[in-house]
Amino acid sequence: MLSDLSEVIRNSLRPLTPAQVKGYMMMLLKGVAFLHQNSIMHRDLKPANLLISSSGHLKVADFGLARLFSDQRERLYSHQVATRWYRAPELLYGARKYDEGVDLWAVGCIFGELLNSSPLFPGENDIEQLCCVLRVLGTPTRESWPEMVELPDYNKITFKENPAIPLEEIVPDTCPQAVDLLCRFLVYPSRRRCSATQALIHPFFFSSPLPAHHSELPIPQRGGHPPRQHLQAPPTDFSVDLPLQNSVVDPTELRPHASCL
């Protein structure tokens, strides 16, 4: 693979356009939807693990932490997974039982990073990471997050009451549909997060401008080199506007080269 999404965000000559953000998000959501439909949670989604091919396609990579999951949620997993900036709040509170919701939280963080060109929650340690999340989403309560009291590290640390900051202020100059979709990922209860399949039919992707085609997406080289230009297809004389009789090959011209004619 030529590059990854972190290189795209970091080295773009200008901010990504809304159409380009939609294009990357559609490819990411299609990949995540496929994983979850096959009962696989990635557990380490982040821009550096989303590779970009020379044709502009985004591919989910690095499955070293991936595990199978089930609806019963009986299996115990490690909470020391996912890169900190993209780690779901239940993991920060030490959850051992969780599901694909940890991936959906990471998708929301990646979405916000595409919109802002910078990470949403850049904590330097686990405590600061929780502070970053609570500063934006507000301090959770038993009403907003009932499962919180069952998490292993819930009683180990307390935070002062903090009201939520409207996401419109966190991702300014963003359309209402994008803010609405971001809100559906960044919620405390895992079960309330928007699935990847549901996200793909969100109005965000059907409003103007439409998602960019992969050939319209920037492709920086690894190491911060300038973007490589897309190769242009050679010109062709074929035209869909030509009458059929003018666009097909005359069999008589092939007769010297094919004994079956």
Steps between C-alpha positions, in 0.01 A plus 500: 500500500620848411396692811250514789228734616718663764737611222205638305377702799847619602649579159210630295588830337154626593217373725300212362184606321161379629474270198841345576408449868184322387699285259742382769222446753295291258794267434579476872138423592470235230809326637382522862150382405652194331705418810207537739268298277755221536519543881849651494598806701823664392585666835767731358338720239695821443615700195842330495330160462291613203721453196458692176581327171646666191147511355363684805321205661495481879570159657464403867829345616689366806279229646742409778247592771187384316272252680169326443202625698146377569174659611517318834797712613618220731861490384764701686744714303792721589416867548856597397413518132457778245732796471419744782358786291245260346428291810134475604408632848397155625855380429643798687288388796647149478216311330573131439166424335431707190398474137542662158402832656870562572557510122207737448641742755832492312314564173347810659844620611638446150201684352561796728868500407413510130268796564747690720834385354607425859413239767186558705632355827883523513564379855857429614398231753185307587380747763553797272330307223189463714520870582511586129188293434308630802596859419326470163213258566436603858523294819288185460223425749317183597215617281714565191725196549344241734770236434773734623460394866581138407837582344806379696666842539186706552567562873873557459473853368240775512459809288321822576172565327566636154236601242533380142635731232283505186679307228430788264767689694744207489472455122418852376418571136346153475158428351217397737482150350866438582454621857195278540689192378796581726260525798370151423847349537624696800254386767593334828282184491650263247163358394374845401778568253403506135600181318714523188213366289261762636757775447532414130137604441525820705389817313857631531604280206205598281520877537702731278787465437487125444794279608808538283601214273821328610678648198426849639667437837851621593772235507811622686812285499622355829745729678326822405604514136280696261184326379543282200300599200239256377591335173277609219351238272618530137253667266268268316292536185213309656192708572164389635345770284602334173236300311537126561602428141785750533632368830530128428783326318436398141546117490650519151799685645567210738470223241874496409583450868238240601443175315153453654352803321 
